[in-house]
Amino acid sequence: MEIGLAARSADALAHDVRAALAFDAVLDGEDIGIAVEDGVVTLTGNVESLRDAVAAERAVRRVDGVRSIANDLHVKSRDERTDTDIAREALHRLRNNVAIPLTVQAVVRFGYITLEGLVSWPHQRAAAENAVRYLSGVKGVTNAILIHEG
């Protein structure tokens, strides 16, 4: 019984933390991840400024039941792009190039893009790589697209 009660308390605390972040007028808490364990709240994700990171911490500090806070929020520099930003633009570039079939997908991790999928011709594989190689924030591209033979 006690385990269920602890899990319910963690869920309730996470709910209250999410509400506190949403209520704070200074920051947009939508992109902040929350993990709760034994009253310890861990905040993860990206924020636009140090002010937002501090505001999130202050909002969480006001929630009853929070015993400790791990503020793992990453403050983006002005020119830094997140993997989500890169993935959105990569998708846009891939979908707006008629030479690239819809079977091609881009996976972005730490600024590196991995292209996957199946194409009919070598020029389609090359077009996909060229479409994303020079996007802002991309550190490298791995082209794992396969060419369908047959």
Buried (B, 14 or more C-beta within 10 A) or exposed (E): EEEEEEEEBBEEBBEBBBEBBEEBEEBEBEBBEBBBEEBBBBBBBBBEEEEBBBBBBBBBEEBEEBEEBEEEBEBBEEEEBBBEBBBBBBBEBBEEBEBBBEBBBBBBEEBBBBBBBEBEEEEBBBBBBBBBBEBEBBEEBEBEBEEEEE
